[in-house]
Amino acid sequence: MDEFSRLSLHVPEPAVRPGGQPDFSNVKIPKAGSVPRPEVDVAPEEIRDLAFSIIRVLNREGEAVGPWAGLLSDAELLAGLRHMMMLRAFDARMLMAQRQGKTSFYMQHLGEEAVSCAFRRALRKGDMNFPTYRQAGLLIADDYPMVEMMNQIFSNESDPCHGRQLPVMYTSKEHGFFTISGNLATQYVQAVGWAMASAIKNDTRIAAGWIGDGSTAESDFHSSLVFASTYRAPVILNIVNNQWAISTFQGIARGGSGTFAARGLGFGIPALRVDGNDYLAVYAVARWAAERARRNLGPTLIEYVTYRVGAHSTSDDPSAYRPKTESEAWPLGDPVLRLKKHLIVRGAWSEERHAQAEAEITDEVIQAQKQAESHGTLHAGGKPSVRDIFEGVYAEMPPHIRRQRQKAGY
């Protein structure tokens, strides 16, 4: 090679382009139940291999196997199935509403329902999530009223955010759901800071940060890992790897680390990968990480291997950057169908009961939508009043400050 040969820039490219044959041969899937479950107080360096494997509980026959199984009763699993079905039905109605011009924007969760729905069941009241825009299952699984979510989506007179947030960027302190930020990755830093504050106050509550695979390229992600590692913050750092960012494949953000979970290893943070379409596996790993945080053992980073079946948002056309049949080729299946199959295998469910539940849930969502649509539009009389503009923006002035200002002539 010539001493002065010209350099060339490496730009990762997806294995398949639109019109090509979907290929997930790069997703190495271990046998269900084969990945060991370490003790909660294990040293991070002793479980480095878990950052490169995938923890799975449900096998192809619908059976729960291995050391991560057996944590949920039939009743809890049936509740989890209902939560996922509810989220899917909610998505379908809101997507239709957007197409009918009833809302400006929507982002669905199709294919990713198990991640947020199962994770929520591993938390306690008072714990705080710092989510992105595809974790509405955290609210659904905590029985947050669907009507309230729809009020915000429609920006009507009962919108809890009074029109000051995007339609899908919910917030509820009571339900441990910090307001969503449209600035990608900023919520990760906030989650770590909230967890540090909880530890400083000797509280018992933990935090959970959420981020997508694409946003891990942001500097806030790396800053979060530094602080979480240094101060052993009681936080669970979740990465939802659904294979695609807004329109770029995961290889752009992943770099040469091999997996997103492996990013945690350099910071001394325990890192695990889990089948994000396996409700039982998601719950088991989330519970393991939550116990670790509650025992003051520090942060855990979890990568959920899943797939975004739908578009990134209603402003996106995935056919422009991936094969149309790619979702059908995804090897980890559908989270709703997999849990349904497991419950049927256990004798706790049936096809008939599932069909009946689908109809009941759809009707429940439709009734909630009718109620939300019955509310008037925000500022129906025209321009918002001064009170509308400033209410809820500034804190009430403390009485002693008001007295000081009055004394000073202000």
C-alpha positions as CSV (number, residue, x, y, z in Angstrom):
1,M,0.0,0.0,0.0
2,D,1.3,3.4,-0.9
3,E,2.3,5.5,2.1
4,F,-0.1,8.3,1.0
5,S,-3.1,6.2,-0.1
6,R,-6.4,8.1,0.1
7,L,-8.7,7.4,3.1
8,S,-12.3,6.4,2.7
9,L,-15.2,6.9,5.2
10,H,-17.1,3.8,6.4
11,V,-20.9,4.3,6.3
12,P,-22.9,1.3,7.6
13,E,-25.7,0.1,5.4
14,P,-28.7,-2.2,6.1
15,A,-28.4,-5.7,4.8
16,V,-31.6,-5.3,2.7
17,R,-33.2,-2.5,0.9
18,P,-36.8,-2.0,-0.1
19,G,-37.8,-4.7,-2.6
20,G,-35.3,-7.1,-1.2
21,Q,-35.7,-10.3,0.8
22,P,-35.9,-9.7,4.6
23,D,-32.9,-11.1,6.4
24,F,-32.5,-11.4,10.2
25,S,-29.7,-13.9,10.1
26,N,-27.7,-11.5,12.2
27,V,-30.1,-11.9,15.1
28,K,-28.6,-14.8,17.0
29,I,-31.4,-16.4,19.1
30,P,-30.5,-18.8,21.9
31,K,-32.7,-21.6,23.0
32,A,-35.5,-20.5,25.4
33,G,-34.5,-21.1,29.0
34,S,-30.8,-21.5,28.2
35,V,-29.5,-18.2,29.6
36,P,-28.7,-18.4,33.3
37,R,-30.2,-16.2,35.9
38,P,-27.5,-14.7,38.1
39,E,-27.9,-13.6,41.7
40,V,-29.1,-10.0,42.1
41,D,-25.8,-9.0,43.8
42,V,-23.5,-10.4,41.1
43,A,-20.5,-8.4,40.0
44,P,-21.0,-6.8,36.6
45,E,-17.8,-8.3,35.2
46,E,-19.1,-11.8,36.0
47,I,-22.1,-11.5,33.6
48,R,-20.5,-9.8,30.6
49,D,-21.8,-12.5,28.3
50,L,-25.5,-11.5,29.1
51,A,-24.9,-8.4,27.1
52,F,-24.4,-10.5,24.0
53,S,-27.1,-13.2,24.4
54,I,-30.9,-12.9,24.6
55,I,-32.9,-14.0,27.7
56,R,-36.0,-15.9,26.7
57,V,-38.7,-17.7,28.7
58,L,-41.3,-18.8,26.1
59,N,-40.3,-21.5,23.7
60,R,-41.8,-22.3,20.3
61,E,-44.4,-24.6,21.9
62,G,-45.6,-21.8,24.2
63,E,-44.1,-23.3,27.3
64,A,-42.3,-21.2,30.0
65,V,-38.9,-22.7,30.6
66,G,-35.6,-22.0,32.3
67,P,-34.4,-20.1,35.4
68,W,-36.2,-16.9,34.5
69,A,-39.7,-18.5,34.4
70,G,-42.3,-19.1,37.1
71,L,-42.7,-15.6,38.5
72,L,-46.2,-14.8,37.4
73,S,-49.6,-16.5,38.2
74,D,-52.2,-17.2,35.6
75,A,-54.3,-14.2,36.8
76,E,-51.3,-11.9,36.4
77,L,-50.6,-13.2,32.9
78,L,-54.2,-12.8,31.9
79,A,-54.0,-9.2,33.1
80,G,-50.9,-8.7,31.1
81,L,-52.5,-10.1,28.0
82,R,-55.4,-7.8,28.5
83,H,-53.1,-4.8,28.9
84,M,-51.3,-5.6,25.6
85,M,-54.6,-6.1,23.8
86,M,-55.9,-2.9,25.1
87,L,-52.8,-1.0,24.0
88,R,-53.1,-2.5,20.5
89,A,-56.8,-1.7,20.2
90,F,-56.1,1.8,21.5
91,D,-53.4,2.3,18.8
92,A,-55.7,1.1,16.1
93,R,-58.5,3.6,17.0
94,M,-56.1,6.5,17.4
95,L,-54.4,5.7,14.1
96,M,-57.8,5.8,12.5
97,A,-58.7,9.0,14.2
98,Q,-55.5,10.6,12.9
99,R,-56.4,9.6,9.4
100,Q,-59.8,11.1,9.8
101,G,-58.2,14.4,10.8
102,K,-59.2,14.3,14.4
103,T,-55.7,14.7,15.6
104,S,-52.5,15.9,14.0
105,F,-50.1,13.2,14.9
106,Y,-49.8,9.7,16.3
107,M,-47.2,7.0,17.1
108,Q,-48.3,3.4,17.5
109,H,-46.7,0.6,19.5
110,L,-47.5,-2.4,17.2
111,G,-45.2,-5.3,18.0
112,E,-43.7,-3.7,21.1
113,E,-46.5,-4.0,23.5
114,A,-44.8,-6.4,25.9
115,V,-41.9,-4.1,26.6
116,S,-43.8,-1.4,28.5
117,C,-46.8,-3.4,29.7
118,A,-44.6,-6.1,31.4
119,F,-42.1,-3.7,32.7
120,R,-44.7,-1.6,34.5
121,R,-45.7,-4.7,36.6
122,A,-42.2,-4.9,38.0
123,L,-42.4,-1.4,39.5
124,R,-44.0,-0.1,42.7
125,K,-46.2,2.9,43.4
126,G,-44.0,5.9,43.5
127,D,-41.3,4.7,41.1
128,M,-40.8,7.1,38.2
129,N,-40.5,6.4,34.5
130,F,-38.8,8.8,32.1
131,P,-40.3,7.5,28.9
132,T,-40.1,8.1,25.2
133,Y,-43.1,8.2,22.9
134,R,-43.6,4.5,22.5
135,Q,-44.2,3.5,26.2
136,A,-47.9,4.2,26.6
137,G,-48.2,0.6,27.9
138,L,-46.7,2.0,31.2
139,L,-49.9,3.9,31.6
140,I,-52.3,1.3,30.3
141,A,-50.8,-1.4,32.6
142,D,-51.2,1.0,35.5
143,D,-54.9,1.6,34.8
144,Y,-54.5,5.2,33.7
145,P,-57.8,6.3,32.1
146,M,-57.8,5.9,28.4
147,V,-60.2,8.9,28.1
148,E,-57.5,11.2,29.6
149,M,-55.0,9.9,27.0
150,M,-57.5,10.6,24.3
151,N,-58.3,14.0,25.6
152,Q,-54.7,15.0,25.1
153,I,-54.5,13.3,21.7
154,F,-57.6,15.4,20.6
155,S,-56.4,18.5,22.4
156,N,-59.9,19.1,23.7
157,E,-61.2,21.2,26.6
158,S,-60.3,18.4,29.0
159,D,-56.8,17.9,27.8
160,P,-54.7,17.5,31.0
161,C,-51.9,19.4,29.4
162,H,-54.1,22.2,28.1
163,G,-52.7,21.9,24.6
164,R,-49.1,22.5,25.7
165,Q,-47.8,19.0,24.7
166,L,-47.7,17.0,21.5
167,P,-50.7,14.5,21.3
168,V,-48.8,11.4,22.5
169,M,-46.5,13.0,25.0
170,Y,-48.5,12.1,28.1
171,T,-47.6,12.9,31.7
172,S,-48.9,11.6,35.1
173,K,-47.0,12.0,38.4
174,E,-49.5,9.8,40.1
175,H,-48.8,7.0,37.7
176,G,-45.0,7.4,37.7
177,F,-44.9,8.8,34.1
178,F,-42.7,11.9,33.7
179,T,-43.7,14.1,30.9
180,I,-42.2,13.0,27.6
181,S,-39.5,15.2,25.9
182,G,-39.4,15.6,22.2
183,N,-35.7,16.3,22.5
184,L,-34.4,12.7,22.1
185,A,-32.3,11.3,24.9
186,T,-32.7,14.1,27.4
187,Q,-35.0,12.0,29.5
188,Y,-32.1,9.5,30.2
189,V,-30.2,12.2,32.1
190,Q,-33.3,13.2,34.0
191,A,-33.9,9.6,35.1
192,V,-30.5,9.3,36.5
193,G,-30.7,12.6,38.3
194,W,-34.1,11.7,39.8
195,A,-32.7,8.4,41.0
196,M,-29.7,10.1,42.5
197,A,-32.0,12.5,44.4
198,S,-34.0,9.6,45.7
199,A,-30.8,8.1,47.1
200,I,-29.7,11.4,48.6
201,K,-33.0,11.6,50.4
202,N,-32.7,8.0,51.6
203,D,-36.0,7.3,49.9
204,T,-37.2,3.9,48.7
205,R,-38.2,4.8,45.1
206,I,-36.3,4.0,42.0
207,A,-36.3,5.4,38.5
208,A,-36.4,4.0,35.0
209,G,-35.0,5.7,31.9
210,W,-36.2,4.8,28.4
211,I,-34.5,5.3,25.0
212,G,-34.7,4.0,21.5
213,D,-31.8,2.4,19.7
214,G,-31.3,5.4,17.4
215,S,-31.2,7.9,20.3
216,T,-28.3,6.0,22.0
217,A,-26.1,8.0,19.5
218,E,-26.9,11.1,21.5
219,S,-24.4,12.4,24.0
220,D,-27.0,12.5,26.8
221,F,-27.1,8.7,26.6
222,H,-23.4,8.5,27.4
223,S,-23.5,11.2,30.0
224,S,-26.2,9.3,31.8
225,L,-24.1,6.1,31.9
226,V,-21.2,8.0,33.5
227,F,-23.3,9.5,36.3
228,A,-25.3,6.3,36.9
229,S,-22.1,4.3,37.2
230,T,-20.2,6.8,39.3
231,Y,-22.9,7.4,41.8
232,R,-24.5,3.9,41.6
233,A,-27.9,5.5,41.0
234,P,-31.0,3.3,41.7
235,V,-32.1,3.4,38.1
236,I,-33.0,0.9,35.3
237,L,-31.6,2.1,32.0
238,N,-33.9,0.7,29.2
239,I,-32.9,0.6,25.5
240,V,-35.8,-0.4,23.2
241,N,-34.0,-1.9,20.1
242,N,-36.8,-2.1,17.6
243,Q,-34.3,-2.4,14.7
244,W,-35.1,1.0,13.2
245,A,-34.7,4.7,14.2
246,I,-36.8,7.2,12.4
247,S,-35.6,6.0,9.0
248,T,-32.2,4.5,9.7
249,F,-31.3,1.0,10.7
250,Q,-29.8,0.2,14.0
251,G,-26.2,-0.1,12.7
252,I,-25.9,3.6,12.5
253,A,-26.3,4.2,16.2
254,R,-24.8,0.9,17.4
255,G,-21.4,1.4,16.0
256,G,-18.9,-1.3,16.6
257,S,-20.2,-2.4,20.1
258,G,-21.9,-5.5,18.8
259,T,-25.0,-4.9,20.8
260,F,-26.6,-1.9,22.5
261,A,-26.4,-3.7,25.9
262,A,-22.6,-3.9,25.5
263,R,-22.4,-0.1,25.8
264,G,-22.9,-0.6,29.6
265,L,-19.9,-2.8,30.0
266,G,-17.4,0.0,29.6
267,F,-19.0,1.8,32.5
268,G,-19.1,-1.2,34.8
269,I,-22.9,-1.4,34.6
270,P,-24.6,-4.8,34.5
271,A,-26.0,-5.2,31.0
272,L,-28.6,-7.7,29.8
273,R,-30.4,-8.4,26.5
274,V,-33.9,-9.8,26.6
275,D,-36.5,-11.0,24.1
276,G,-38.7,-7.9,24.0
277,N,-41.6,-9.9,22.5
278,D,-41.7,-12.3,25.4
279,Y,-43.9,-10.9,28.2
280,L,-42.6,-13.3,30.8
281,A,-38.9,-12.6,30.0
282,V,-39.4,-8.8,30.0
283,Y,-41.1,-9.0,33.4
284,A,-38.4,-11.3,34.9
285,V,-35.5,-9.2,33.8
286,A,-37.2,-5.9,34.9
287,R,-37.9,-7.4,38.3
288,W,-34.3,-8.5,38.6
289,A,-33.1,-5.0,37.8
290,A,-35.6,-3.4,40.1
291,E,-34.5,-5.6,43.0
292,R,-30.9,-4.7,42.3
293,A,-31.7,-1.0,42.4
294,R,-33.8,-1.3,45.6
295,R,-31.0,-3.1,47.3
296,N,-28.7,-0.1,46.6
297,L,-26.6,-2.1,44.2
298,G,-26.8,0.5,41.5
299,P,-28.0,0.7,37.9
300,T,-28.8,-2.0,35.3
301,L,-28.9,-1.5,31.6
302,I,-31.4,-3.6,29.6
303,E,-31.7,-4.0,25.9
304,Y,-35.1,-5.2,24.6
305,V,-34.7,-6.9,21.3
306,T,-38.0,-6.2,19.5
307,Y,-39.4,-4.9,16.2
308,R,-41.3,-1.8,15.1
309,V,-44.0,-3.3,12.9
310,G,-45.7,0.0,12.0
311,A,-44.3,3.3,10.8
312,H,-42.2,5.5,13.1
313,S,-45.1,7.9,13.2
314,T,-48.0,8.9,11.0
315,S,-45.5,11.2,9.3
316,D,-43.4,8.3,8.2
317,D,-43.5,5.8,5.3
318,P,-41.3,2.7,6.2
319,S,-41.7,1.3,2.7
320,A,-39.1,3.9,1.6
321,Y,-36.3,2.3,3.6
322,R,-37.2,-1.3,4.4
323,P,-38.9,-4.3,2.7
324,K,-42.7,-4.3,3.0
325,T,-42.7,-7.9,4.3
326,E,-39.9,-7.4,6.8
327,S,-42.2,-7.5,9.9
328,E,-43.5,-10.9,8.8
329,A,-40.0,-12.3,8.8
330,W,-39.2,-11.0,12.3
331,P,-38.0,-14.2,14.1
332,L,-39.3,-13.4,17.7
333,G,-42.9,-13.3,16.7
334,D,-45.9,-11.3,18.0
335,P,-46.0,-10.6,21.8
336,V,-49.8,-10.8,22.0
337,L,-50.0,-14.1,20.1
338,R,-47.1,-15.6,22.1
339,L,-48.7,-14.9,25.5
340,K,-52.0,-16.0,24.2
341,K,-50.5,-19.3,23.1
342,H,-48.8,-19.8,26.5
343,L,-52.0,-19.2,28.4
344,I,-53.9,-21.7,26.1
345,V,-51.1,-24.3,26.7
346,R,-51.6,-23.7,30.5
347,G,-55.3,-24.3,30.1
348,A,-56.1,-20.8,31.4
349,W,-57.3,-19.4,28.0
350,S,-58.9,-20.4,24.8
351,E,-59.5,-19.1,21.2
352,E,-63.1,-18.4,22.0
353,R,-62.3,-16.4,25.2
354,H,-59.7,-14.5,23.3
355,A,-62.1,-13.5,20.5
356,Q,-64.6,-12.5,23.1
357,A,-62.0,-10.4,24.9
358,E,-61.0,-8.7,21.7
359,A,-64.6,-7.6,21.1
360,E,-65.0,-6.4,24.6
361,I,-61.8,-4.4,24.6
362,T,-62.5,-2.9,21.2
363,D,-65.9,-1.8,22.5
364,E,-64.3,-0.3,25.7
365,V,-61.9,1.7,23.6
366,I,-64.7,2.9,21.3
367,Q,-66.8,4.0,24.2
368,A,-63.8,5.9,25.7
369,Q,-63.2,7.6,22.3
370,K,-66.9,8.7,22.1
371,Q,-66.6,10.2,25.6
372,A,-63.4,12.1,24.6
373,E,-64.9,13.3,21.4
374,S,-67.9,14.6,23.3
375,H,-65.8,17.3,25.0
376,G,-65.5,20.6,23.3
377,T,-62.4,21.9,21.6
378,L,-59.8,23.8,23.5
379,H,-60.4,27.6,23.3
380,A,-63.5,27.0,21.3
381,G,-64.4,30.7,21.5
382,G,-61.3,31.7,19.5
383,K,-58.1,33.0,20.9
384,P,-57.0,31.7,24.4
385,S,-57.4,34.2,27.3
386,V,-54.4,35.5,29.2
387,R,-55.3,33.1,32.0
388,D,-55.3,30.2,29.5
389,I,-51.8,31.2,28.4
390,F,-50.2,31.6,31.8
391,E,-52.1,29.1,34.0
392,G,-49.8,26.3,35.0
393,V,-46.7,27.9,33.5
394,Y,-45.5,29.7,36.6
395,A,-45.5,28.6,40.2
396,E,-47.6,30.4,42.7
397,M,-45.6,33.1,44.4
398,P,-44.9,32.1,48.1
399,P,-46.7,34.4,50.5
400,H,-43.4,35.6,52.2
401,I,-42.0,36.6,48.8
402,R,-45.2,38.4,47.9
403,R,-45.0,40.3,51.2
404,Q,-41.4,41.3,50.6
405,R,-42.2,42.5,47.1
406,Q,-45.2,44.6,48.4
407,K,-43.0,46.1,51.1
408,A,-40.4,47.0,48.6
409,G,-43.0,48.7,46.4
410,Y,-43.2,46.1,43.6
